[in-house]
Amino acid sequence: MGRAHARLNIRANNHHANWFECIWTRGRPSCSEELGHRSASLGHLVIIAHRLQRSLKWDPAREEFPGDDQANRLSSGDTHNRACQGSLTGGSAAVAVAVAV
């Protein structure tokens, strides 16, 4: 499918479409890299808290769980990718991630 056929509507605040449009046009995305990284991280943190079935404390400056080796193992490298795969069904426990400021 050529670029002319894949025209995307970025006015709907669709971040994926905006990202592709910026690749094609070399324009600036609607969101900074930092904001995108922090936004995606939040989803990963919730998945890790759900997997461990407990609340966690997160240090965003160091990008780690202070004093929590088990959670840190799930947040790094290939272990992180495996932790985020699969379904989140099978439990309805409430989870929380506290962010240290």
Contacts in CASP RR format, 6 or more apart in sequence:
PFRMAT RR
TARGET T0000
AUTHOR 0000-0000-0000
METHOD contacts of the structure
MODEL  1
MGRAHARLNIRANNHHANWFECIWTRGRPSCSEELGHRSASLGHLVIIAH
RLQRSLKWDPAREEFPGDDQANRLSSGDTHNRACQGSLTGGSAAVAVAVA
V
3 24 0 8 1.000
6 20 0 8 1.000
8 14 0 8 1.000
8 17 0 8 1.000
8 20 0 8 1.000
8 21 0 8 1.000
9 17 0 8 1.000
10 17 0 8 1.000
10 18 0 8 1.000
10 21 0 8 1.000
10 30 0 8 1.000
13 30 0 8 1.000
15 29 0 8 1.000
15 30 0 8 1.000
15 31 0 8 1.000
18 29 0 8 1.000
18 30 0 8 1.000
18 31 0 8 1.000
19 29 0 8 1.000
21 27 0 8 1.000
22 28 0 8 1.000
22 29 0 8 1.000
31 39 0 8 1.000
38 60 0 8 1.000
41 60 0 8 1.000
41 63 0 8 1.000
42 97 0 8 1.000
44 75 0 8 1.000
44 80 0 8 1.000
44 84 0 8 1.000
45 56 0 8 1.000
45 58 0 8 1.000
45 75 0 8 1.000
45 97 0 8 1.000
46 95 0 8 1.000
46 97 0 8 1.000
47 83 0 8 1.000
47 84 0 8 1.000
47 88 0 8 1.000
48 56 0 8 1.000
48 71 0 8 1.000
48 74 0 8 1.000
48 75 0 8 1.000
48 83 0 8 1.000
49 55 0 8 1.000
49 56 0 8 1.000
49 71 0 8 1.000
49 95 0 8 1.000
49 96 0 8 1.000
49 97 0 8 1.000
50 88 0 8 1.000
50 93 0 8 1.000
50 95 0 8 1.000
51 74 0 8 1.000
51 83 0 8 1.000
52 70 0 8 1.000
52 71 0 8 1.000
52 74 0 8 1.000
53 93 0 8 1.000
53 95 0 8 1.000
54 95 0 8 1.000
55 95 0 8 1.000
55 96 0 8 1.000
55 97 0 8 1.000
55 98 0 8 1.000
56 65 0 8 1.000
56 68 0 8 1.000
56 71 0 8 1.000
56 95 0 8 1.000
56 96 0 8 1.000
56 97 0 8 1.000
56 98 0 8 1.000
57 65 0 8 1.000
57 66 0 8 1.000
57 68 0 8 1.000
57 97 0 8 1.000
57 98 0 8 1.000
57 99 0 8 1.000
57 100 0 8 1.000
58 64 0 8 1.000
58 65 0 8 1.000
58 97 0 8 1.000
58 98 0 8 1.000
58 99 0 8 1.000
58 100 0 8 1.000
59 65 0 8 1.000
59 66 0 8 1.000
59 99 0 8 1.000
59 100 0 8 1.000
60 99 0 8 1.000
60 100 0 8 1.000
60 101 0 8 1.000
61 100 0 8 1.000
63 75 0 8 1.000
64 72 0 8 1.000
64 75 0 8 1.000
65 71 0 8 1.000
65 72 0 8 1.000
65 75 0 8 1.000
66 100 0 8 1.000
73 79 0 8 1.000
74 80 0 8 1.000
74 83 0 8 1.000
75 83 0 8 1.000
END
